[in-house]
Amino acid sequence: MRHILPPPTVLPRLVLAAVVCLASCRPTSTPPAPPAGGAPMTAPSDQTFAELSFTLPAGFTRKDSTEEEVASPIPGAPPTVEHFRSYVDAAGRGIYFFHWDGIPVRDRGPMVVAEKWEATVGGEKATVSLTSTFFGREQRVLVAHFAGPAPKGKRYMIYTTFVDKAAFGALLASVRFVGGAGR
């Protein structure tokens, strides 16, 4: 195969033109990096679930929302109503909310705690954990368990599959009880 090159007198001019073009074509500022997952980021948004009001981190949108009555394993005891809501971002990371009217009756599998600390959520004491096993599977999640204000004493759980303590702490700090939660 034969390569055709320009005559030797033209080659230096082509190299010079390329250098000039590269020097003048450089951007004067660095464009912003695209958000993770390639999707446009949305601003944090105020949300409500059951009797909780909170600020959802940027980029998360609602995926599922269910409500189910679950029979008590104790004969004659009233059923529990389980409320569930999930939010996901473009990268597939999730934030999950559970709320129970009554005592949670489903065992979703063992949880192994790697770290545990106390926090305040909506003015109520909460236990926050970083797990090594959650719902019976080896997985690291951040999870908060807390009860609502008296006298109702409803139970809540919020967990996330992305382990960012600062972001999860900001979410928990934004939680407020609304709609007569304590009445």
N, C-alpha and C positions, 0 to 999 in steps of 0.2 A: 504494500500500500504506500502510496506516495503522498506526502504532506506538502501543501502549497503554502509557502510563507511569503509575506510581502517583501519587496526589495529592501536591502539593508538601510537605505536612506529613509524609508517610510517608518520602519520599526521604532526608532527613537521617538518620532512624533506621536505614534499610537500610545506608547508607554506614558509620555508626558500628558497626553489628553486624558488617559485613564486616571493618572494621579490628580490632575486638576479637577476632574469630575468627582472623584472620591472626596477630595478636600472640600469642594463646594456643596456636595450633596449631603453632607452629614447634618443630622438634625441639630438644632441649637439647644433643644431640651430633650430630656428622656421622656417618652410617652409613658403614661401610667400603665402598670402591669395589669393584665386582665384579671378579674376575680377568679378564685379557685373554682374549678369546674367549668369555666368558660361562660357561665351565665351571668347576666347583669345582676349586681347586688341591689337589693332593696333596702330601704332604711329600716331601722328597728320599728316594730309595730306593736301597738297596744292591743291586747287580746283579752278575752274572758273565757273561762271554762268553769262550769259549775258555779261555785261561789268565789272563784279566784279571778283577780284582775292582775295582769302582768305585762311586761314588755318583752316581746320575743326578739331574739337577736336578728340582725340584718340577714336577709337571704333565705329565711325559713318561711315555708308556706304550709297551710293545713293539708293533711293527707287523709286521716281517718277520724271519725267521731262516732262512738257507739254508746248505747245504754242498754244494760241487760239485767234482768232480775235473776238472782242466783239463789237457789234453795239452800237453807242452812243445813249442815250435817247433823245438827242437834234437833231431835224430834220436838216439834211444837214451837221451835224458835222462829221468829219472823225471817223472811228472806232478806237478802242484801241486794241493793241496787248498785251495780258497778258501772261507773261512767269512765270512758276512755277517750283520749284525744291524742293524736300524733301530728308532729310537724317535721318536715324534712327540708334539707337544702339541696342545691344542685349536685353536690358531691355525695349525696346519699346519707349524710349524717342525720341523726334523728334526736328529737326531744319528745318525751312521752309523759303524759299526765294520766294518773288514775285518781278517782274520787269515789269513795264508798259511802252510801247511806247505810250505816250499820257497820258491822265488823267484817273485814275482808275474810272470805271463806275459801277462796281458791289458793291452793299451794302450787305455785308455778315452778317450783324446784328450788334447790338449795342456793344460798348466797354465801360466798366466802369474802370476808372483809379484809382488805389489805391495810386500809387506813380509815379512821373514824374520827369525827369531830362534831361539836355542837354548833348550831347556827340559829338565827332568828328568822322565821319566815312569816310575814304578815303579822308580826307581833307575837307569834307563838314559837315555842321551843321546837327545834327540829334536830334530827340526827342525820348527818350527811356522811356518806361512805364512798370510798373508792374501792371497787371490788376486783377480785381476781376471777371469781365465778359468780354469775348472775343468771337467775331463772334456770339453774341447772347446767349452764354451759360455761366453759372457760371463756370469759370475756371481761374486759375492763370497762366499767361504766361508773359514772358518778350518779349517786342516787340520794334523794332526800325523803325521809319519812316524817310526817307530822300530823297532828290532829288539829281540827278547826277549833274556833272559840267555843267555850261552854255557852249554853247547856247542851247544844246538839252533839258536840264531840265527833263530828264526821272525820274520816281518815283520808289522808292524801299521800300520794307518792309521785315524785317527779324524778325521771332519770334521763340521762343522755348517753349516747354511744360515742360521743367525741369527748376525750378527756382533756378539758381545758378548765381548770379550777377557777380561774378569774372570770371567764364567761359564765360558768354555771353559778358562781357566787353572785354575779350581777343579776342574773335571771332570778335567783331566789330572793335577792334584796328588793327586786321590783314587785314581788307578790303582795297583793292586798286582798283582804276578804271583803266582799261586796254582797249586796242583796240580802241583808238580814242574816248573815252567816251565823251569828251567835244567838239568834232568836228561835 
